[in-house]
Amino acid sequence: MKIAAITMVHEEYAMLEKWYHHYGKLVGYDNLYVISHGRDDRHRDITPKASHVTVPRDNLSGFEGRRQKSLADFQKSLFPYYDAVIRVDVDELVFVDPDLHDSLHDCFEATQLDKTDAWFALGFNLFSMDPGLSVDLNSTISETMRDCFITSVYSKAIASRWHSVVFLHGALYTGPKKLHQDRYKMPKGLYLAHLKYVNAGELAAANRVRADMTSKDIHGDKRAEIGAFWEDGDEEARKWLERWRSYPELEAETTFEEARQKMTTPWRLVAPKTFLGDEGRVLVQKYNEKARVRLPDRFVGLF
């Protein structure tokens, strides 16, 4: 089975380097595609074995819609060459439970490969109970930071093929025939670690870029129409982390499996609101258990 991985990135050099080596080991460095949002030669220096594409950043109007369409079209362009194409943000690392799967390829192939359009991963925000802890992104993060908040927001489609593309956290069907929900899978033992909160310096830098994007131009209009949570990212992060640290800790194994079952029984079908001529978008069910878990010992060292 041949798998590719793509991401779009603006700056975020340390996070990109982490993404590059993580997915290079998972699918092979020659199967990585980095889309720079605005020309940035440092991206090429950091990811020398990946293929590179640059898209303009001179106009941020319609930012999210154009970004999503560009990524969807690029993902579809790779389908003739790969059995599956992973599309994730630069701060999202996918991994498998080593007790259940020998590799990511093994995990995908075990899910009735000929009857699967898209794969979802059980996602969590990784954070620390210690407010002063900030992890070096060049280190093995899971050795130092192990507290997790499971969330349906990041339990998202991470790979697809054929007529479905990864789109706005779901799998968007763009084919000519009726969508079949049984072709969307969240395999047991497939996870996504969201690393936004693991390094305070990187988070602050990213928040400055986002705040600038939502600032107003000379006409009084926002440069990019993004959610209000981008306007004061530092305060939003502080509130979320404070909330997660206040939650009780639950046993990880049972909680992970209960979350997976609740999110996928059944899949949630959202009416299309896009420009791709689709029949609909498949998402997980909303899940908001006010609890945290700690990564099992066998996950330490995986990312």
C-alpha positions, 0 to 999 in steps of 0.5 A: 500500500502506498500512502502520501501525506500533505500539509499547508503551512505558513512559517511554523518552522519547528512544528514543520520539522516535527511533522516532516520527520514524523510522517517521513518515518510513517509513509516515506520522505519521498511521499511528503508534500508541503504546500507553503502559504506564501513563498518561504525557502526555509520550508524547503531547507527544513524538508529537503526530501519532500515535494514543495508547492507554493500558493500566494498569500498576498490576499487573505479574503476568503481565506478558509474557503480558498485554503480548503478548496486548494487542499482538496483539489491537490489531494484529489490530484494525488489519488491516481498515484496513491492508495490513500492520501493523508491531509493534516495540519502541521501540528497534527501527528497521527499514530497507531497503537503498537499493540493493535497495528504493526504500522499505519499501513497495516492499520489502513489495510485492516479496515476492508481496504476495498470498501473504505473511502476515508479514515478517521482518527480519534483525536485529543489535545495534548497538554500538561498539568504543569502550567510552566512546562513547555516541550522542545519540539525537537524532543520526543514529546510523548516522553514529557507531556502525556495529559490529553483532552479527547475531543470530537473537533480533532477526531477528524478525517485524516486520509481518503481516496477515490471520491472523498477528500478531507474537508473541514474536519470531515470527509467530503464526498464529491463522487457521482453516486450516492454517499455510503456511510459504511465506507468511512472508518475510525479503526480502533487504535488510530489516533491524532495528537494535536500539538498546539499547546505543547510549546508556549513560544510556538503557540504565542508566535502562531497566535500573533500571526492569527491576530494579524490576519484578523486585524482590520484593513484601511477600510475597516474590514477584517483581512481574513474572515476567521473565527473570533477565537483567532483574535485573542488566541493567547486568552483562548488558550489560557481558558482552555488549558485552565478548564482541562486541568480542572477536569477529573482524570479517567482511565485511558483505555476505557475512555478512548474506546467509549469515545470512539464508539460514541463518535461513530455510532452513527456517523453524522452527515452534514448538508453540503455548504461547499463549492465542490459539487458534493453530496455531503460531508461525514463527521463524527458525532459531537463528544464533550466528556469533561475529563482528561486521560493520561497517555498509556505507557506503550504510547510513550516514544511514538511522537 
